[in-house]
Amino acid sequence: MLKAWEIENFLSERDNQLFINGVSAVTLAEEYGTPLFVFSESRIKYNIERLKRAENYIDCALKVCYAAKANSNMAILRTVKDANCDLEVNSGGELWKALQVGFRGEQIIFNGTSKEIWEIEAAINAGIYAIQADSLYELSLIEAAARRLNKTANISLRLVPEIETNTHSGLQTALLTSKFGMMPDEALRAFQLYKDSEFLNLCGVHLHIGSQNPSAEPYSEALKTLFENLENIYLETGLKLSHLNLGGGFPVNYLRDRSQAEHFSPAEREMFSADFEPADAIKNAWQIVKEAARSSNAENLLENLTLLLEPGRSIISDAGICLTTVRNFKQRPLFSGKLEEDNQLSTINYQLSTDHWLLTDAGFNILLSMETYKWYYHLISAERTNDEHDFPYKLAGPLCDGGDVYFDIEGEGRLPDYRLLPENVQPGEVLALLNCGAYSIAQMFQYNGRFLPSIVLVREKGEVELIRRRDGFEDLINNDSW
Ligand SMILES: *Cc1c(COP(=O)(O)O)cnc(C)c1O
């Protein structure tokens, strides 16, 4: 029987070890050192195909633009490009990386709230598919830049339509309290102002409801909102938009292995174990929009339309594993009285009077969201996969910072207090954090003078390619003058 974390053709166990596309995680850790990120080319491609399946359920073209901010390592971008997936970027830096990798202009869309002139100019010069304007003011900057360059900029307006989801508050992006986008009235005004500009091609509207959205319904609401805007814009200005952009946010099931699921609040549990097919969400959303179009006799507005998606997490998260080595351990007495109080320990059914601490080499400098969002990454032993994972440990990283722990130090219980691993874990044992591909290496930093890790990509045929070398001493001071 497959273990809960196993994934066919990707993650498996053999000889009591974790294998990633047929390659031993323990061997990789020995060869490249830890912490080490391991990515799977075939899983990235599988995830892209899974999203593209939505095309079967809609009566228009689908354009999937991977959200580069989730992970923009150059080999990852190349893999995405080779899978015939387009790209969403958030800065002139990401745009430059995209062009270096070989994405063509029409494959790129550009988001962001504080675009600088050089970034706008670079986007116009690259002839990208859409610059997603965040405000009326920004639109005026784009128009002026296009006029200077004597080029036409393709524009989509980002809307902030007041759609709430049950994800983490920091990941909600379609509320008026969030910093993004324009209210529908403002957007309409923008279309009225610029519809005749020879330097702007106003071709779409965009929204992004947030990340790791646990349920599919908000996507229907969001697509309906986009269509209503399209319809209204047509009625008020005569402009017929050529694309609607539904954003990203499709969830990843971080709780495939339910062994610690009861240690989350119901809301956190729902969010981390969210698991719906993006294609199904799109299918339902499209049916609702089609119905709306029919009832207002506006079906012609759905003709020659392209639907854009901007998935990041759902493409790259489960394709990345972080291998880490236990570097230190210690035992601490439990505070008296804690044992009875501590629900988690009693459900684990351990009558310990001692906390067993494991100190790893993977800290929040490479997994920032574990600290900021109390994000959950399931942990297993990479070299004892078959042993019962039933012994509770306190887990912490290497940083000189009390917050560098794998539990919720604020005591709000948003992460399990203990992680379950085989008994008697010793320094030197290699552990694997799963689903680590998104918003991890994209946010890493050298806090405490720590070397940023190596990254390897396991190619489809099983070859292992080093796609980022580990930092050396020089990398710690590269940009300093003294
Ligand atoms: C972050 C972001 C995405 C990607 O979100 P995921 O949850 O990673 O799919 C897409 N679009 C915009 C505008 C974003 O800010």
The ligand as an ORCA input file, in Angstrom:
! r2SCAN-3c Opt
* xyz 0 1
  C       1.061     35.502     -6.201
  C       0.211     35.731     -7.352
  C      -0.171     34.650     -8.145
  C       0.169     33.227     -7.833
  O      -0.523     32.750     -6.717
  P      -0.421     31.209     -6.314
  O      -1.176     31.105     -5.053
  O       1.020     30.890     -6.129
  O      -1.037     30.422     -7.416
  C      -0.908     34.927     -9.288
  N      -1.260     36.191     -9.609
  C      -0.920     37.241     -8.844
  C      -1.322     38.586     -9.257
  C      -0.189     37.044     -7.692
  O       0.128     38.088     -6.934
*
